């Protein structure tokens, strides 16, 4: 089994490394502690489960309502 580093997880999820640490701190992302330092390793299957659990399917939802532009405001 090849475990992933924080940097590799961040790359796979297209997020920052600090957000990976935040997900770990919130208990949303399972990890394996390594050594006495705060080094973490991640099981690729856990990352796949994390992704699958957060998939959103837009079935049955109404499309967002388009709102008129405010013509009097200029940017």
ABEGO torsion letter per residue (X at the ends): XBBBBAAAAAAAAGBBAAAAAAAAAAGABBBBBBEABABBBBBAAAAAAAAAAABBBABGBBBBBBBBBBAABBX
